Amino acid sequence: MEKFDILIVGAGPAGLAAARAATRRKLRTAVVSREAPGGTCVHRGCVPVKSLLASAAARRTGVVPAPDWQTARTRALEMAVHFSRGAASELARSGAAFFLGEAVGAAGDRVRVKPVDAPSFELSARHILFAVGAQPVRPGFLPESSRILDAEGALRLPSLPRRIVILGGGAVGCEFASVFSDFGVETFLVEREAHLLPEIDRDCGVTLAGAFARRGIRVATGTAVEEVREGADGLRVVTADGCVIEADLLLSAVGRRPVPVDGGFRVCGDAAGSVQLAPWAEASAEAAVAAICGEDSAFEGDAIPACVFSHPEVATVGLSETDARARGIPVRVGKAYFRANARAAAVGETVGFAKVVADYVTGRILGAAIVGPGASDVIAAAAIAVRNGLGADALKGVFPHPSFGETLSAAAPQHSL
Ligand SMILES: Cc1cc2nc3c(=O)[nH]c(=O)nc-3n(C[C@H](O)[C@H](O)[C@H](O)COP(=O)(O)OP(=O)(O)OC[C@H]3O[C@@H](n4cnc5c(N)ncnc54)[C@H](O)[C@@H]3O)c2cc1C
């Protein structure tokens, strides 16, 4: 039986980052995954969905020739294959051994691995780290039907429906609403909580809902889907407030639950629970390997930005105004709008704002939220400020003119004159 220093189960962003961290420390490293390297991020998440969003943007903005759905879907899946191959060769270069198969049991220092077409075998290691990700939650009231999909099913749709209901107004639901609407699908988005993106600053969800409504996406918030029935020609979806929606397909995007890991093993990434973001998964994996090696591991999870790549984009980092007040931290909040930004006007993307939350006493930036053009890139400047405890001055004079970042700079509240 092969014996390693560390055996990592899962080769998504967390497993791959753990393997990088382990091989850098010269540990004999094995990675076991039941699919090619890349995980949810590469095969059915960040990478292919962003490719679809880019194709959708080409349709919205009238790029010629505009990609049709089949072209967009093929491109998204090809990108997944491309990035998976890149991850596989990086893993090979690092010297880690890769085993394609499912970890079907683990105890003590052993893991049993079952490849698809071969008998199972055991691997053994001094340390075992699980990076097995999360699985989509499927609400119990949904019937078994080929008309009901999760994100992976949506990515692989052979053709577009005429009407779709999206259950859940979180990041995944909002990104797919943006994609389907740009491809001309009549799109209904239903969120049980009072506003879209309920886990972040309320202003962001409200602004996004307004922008979606202007694009023709029908958004219902503060109401739950209570019943879904399949008939001969489609689905009949009934919400708690009595609204009846007829649709061809339903995309369930109500969240993802960590894959449970028994046996008291160390866990990182989405499987560890709290946050489901690729950079968070990587950082938690680095910290797990450092801890295994007995090193101090400062894990700065709070300064990792969270983005929704819908149109318009939404990005946040650190504390929201509500979070800060809930923790009893006195804050100063600044806000600026893209309608006053010359670059935004030039590209015709003037919806949205930037908001910066700073500590009232010290002036340090605690968090930021941006809805609007370039949000997912500009947020990095706020993340640097949050991570390093910088004040508003750090955001002044660093953005070119005219640029989207100027709105972030304008929002940063001055501590003193
Ligand atoms: C539609 C969608 C869009 C997303 N977009 C973004 C985005 O834009 N930005 C962002 O930061 N995050 C995004 N995410 C979240 C991101 O994909 C995850 O946070 C990230 O992939 C978590 O990495 P991980 O390594 O913890 O888990 P995963 O990427 O899920 O990897 C876990 C791997 O372990 C394998 N595995 C599980 N059990 C076993 C077993 N028993 N044996 C062997 N292998 C096993 C799985 O097959 C999988 O390959 C998105 C997610 C979805 C669903």
The ligand as an SDF file (V2000), in Angstrom:
LIG
                    3D

 53 58  0  0  0  0  0  0  0  0999 V2000
  -23.0590   27.8310  -10.4000 C   0  0  0  0  0  0  0  0  0  0  0  0
  -21.9480   28.2300   -9.4640 C   0  0  0  0  0  0  0  0  0  0  0  0
  -21.2190   29.3830   -9.7220 C   0  0  0  0  0  0  0  0  0  0  0  0
  -20.1900   29.7610   -8.8690 C   0  0  0  0  0  0  0  0  0  0  0  0
  -19.4850   30.9050   -9.1380 N   0  0  0  0  0  0  0  0  0  0  0  0
  -18.4960   31.2930   -8.3070 C   0  0  0  0  0  0  0  0  0  0  0  0
  -17.7320   32.4640   -8.5910 C   0  0  0  0  0  0  0  0  0  0  0  0
  -17.9720   33.1700   -9.5730 O   0  0  0  0  0  0  0  0  0  0  0  0
  -16.7310   32.8070   -7.7340 N   0  0  0  0  0  0  0  0  0  0  0  0
  -16.4400   32.0450   -6.6210 C   0  0  0  0  0  0  0  0  0  0  0  0
  -15.5080   32.3900   -5.8790 O   0  0  0  0  0  0  0  0  0  0  0  0
  -17.1420   30.9270   -6.3370 N   0  0  0  0  0  0  0  0  0  0  0  0
  -18.1480   30.5290   -7.1530 C   0  0  0  0  0  0  0  0  0  0  0  0
  -18.8440   29.3760   -6.8780 N   0  0  0  0  0  0  0  0  0  0  0  0
  -18.4880   28.6160   -5.6660 C   0  0  0  0  0  0  0  0  0  0  0  0
  -17.2050   27.7990   -5.9060 C   0  0  0  0  0  0  0  0  0  0  0  0
  -17.3750   26.9840   -7.0540 O   0  0  0  0  0  0  0  0  0  0  0  0
  -16.9030   26.9540   -4.6740 C   0  0  0  0  0  0  0  0  0  0  0  0
  -16.8430   27.8020   -3.5410 O   0  0  0  0  0  0  0  0  0  0  0  0
  -15.5780   26.2250   -4.8190 C   0  0  0  0  0  0  0  0  0  0  0  0
  -15.5740   25.3760   -5.9590 O   0  0  0  0  0  0  0  0  0  0  0  0
  -15.3110   25.3970   -3.5620 C   0  0  0  0  0  0  0  0  0  0  0  0
  -14.1380   24.6780   -3.7280 O   0  0  0  0  0  0  0  0  0  0  0  0
  -13.9160   23.2930   -2.9380 P   0  0  0  0  0  0  0  0  0  0  0  0
  -12.5850   22.8020   -3.4130 O   0  0  0  0  0  0  0  0  0  0  0  0
  -14.1480   23.4800   -1.5000 O   0  0  0  0  0  0  0  0  0  0  0  0
  -15.0950   22.3240   -3.4560 O   0  0  0  0  0  0  0  0  0  0  0  0
  -15.4120   21.8170   -4.9210 P   0  0  0  0  0  0  0  0  0  0  0  0
  -14.9710   22.7720   -5.9430 O   0  0  0  0  0  0  0  0  0  0  0  0
  -16.8370   21.4180   -4.9020 O   0  0  0  0  0  0  0  0  0  0  0  0
  -14.5020   20.5150   -5.0800 O   0  0  0  0  0  0  0  0  0  0  0  0
  -14.7560   19.3370   -4.3680 C   0  0  0  0  0  0  0  0  0  0  0  0
  -14.3300   18.1590   -5.2360 C   0  0  0  0  0  0  0  0  0  0  0  0
  -14.3380   16.9920   -4.4300 O   0  0  0  0  0  0  0  0  0  0  0  0
  -14.8810   15.9210   -5.1810 C   0  0  0  0  0  0  0  0  0  0  0  0
  -15.3990   14.9220   -4.2390 N   0  0  0  0  0  0  0  0  0  0  0  0
  -16.4570   15.0230   -3.4160 C   0  0  0  0  0  0  0  0  0  0  0  0
  -16.6060   13.8860   -2.7000 N   0  0  0  0  0  0  0  0  0  0  0  0
  -15.6100   13.0740   -3.0730 C   0  0  0  0  0  0  0  0  0  0  0  0
  -15.2370   11.7840   -2.6880 C   0  0  0  0  0  0  0  0  0  0  0  0
  -15.8930   11.0710   -1.7590 N   0  0  0  0  0  0  0  0  0  0  0  0
  -14.1540   11.2100   -3.2850 N   0  0  0  0  0  0  0  0  0  0  0  0
  -13.4570   11.8900   -4.2200 C   0  0  0  0  0  0  0  0  0  0  0  0
  -13.7640   13.1280   -4.6260 N   0  0  0  0  0  0  0  0  0  0  0  0
  -14.8290   13.7100   -4.0500 C   0  0  0  0  0  0  0  0  0  0  0  0
  -15.9960   16.5990   -5.9860 C   0  0  0  0  0  0  0  0  0  0  0  0
  -16.3870   15.8090   -7.0780 O   0  0  0  0  0  0  0  0  0  0  0  0
  -15.3010   17.8930   -6.3880 C   0  0  0  0  0  0  0  0  0  0  0  0
  -14.5610   17.7220   -7.5680 O   0  0  0  0  0  0  0  0  0  0  0  0
  -19.8690   28.9540   -7.7300 C   0  0  0  0  0  0  0  0  0  0  0  0
  -20.5980   27.7840   -7.4750 C   0  0  0  0  0  0  0  0  0  0  0  0
  -21.6210   27.4190   -8.3280 C   0  0  0  0  0  0  0  0  0  0  0  0
  -22.3920   26.1440   -8.0460 C   0  0  0  0  0  0  0  0  0  0  0  0
  1  2  1  0
  2  3  1  0
  2 52  2  0
  3  4  2  0
  4  5  1  0
  4 50  1  0
  5  6  2  0
  6  7  1  0
  6 13  1  0
  7  8  2  0
  7  9  1  0
  9 10  1  0
 10 11  2  0
 10 12  1  0
 12 13  2  0
 13 14  1  0
 14 15  1  0
 14 50  1  0
 15 16  1  0
 16 17  1  0
 16 18  1  0
 18 19  1  0
 18 20  1  0
 20 21  1  0
 20 22  1  0
 22 23  1  0
 23 24  1  0
 24 25  2  0
 24 26  1  0
 24 27  1  0
 27 28  1  0
 28 29  2  0
 28 30  1  0
 28 31  1  0
 31 32  1  0
 32 33  1  0
 33 34  1  0
 33 48  1  0
 34 35  1  0
 35 36  1  0
 35 46  1  0
 36 37  1  0
 36 45  1  0
 37 38  2  0
 38 39  1  0
 39 40  1  0
 39 45  2  0
 40 41  1  0
 40 42  2  0
 42 43  1  0
 43 44  2  0
 44 45  1  0
 46 47  1  0
 46 48  1  0
 48 49  1  0
 50 51  2  0
 51 52  1  0
 52 53  1  0
M  END
$$$$
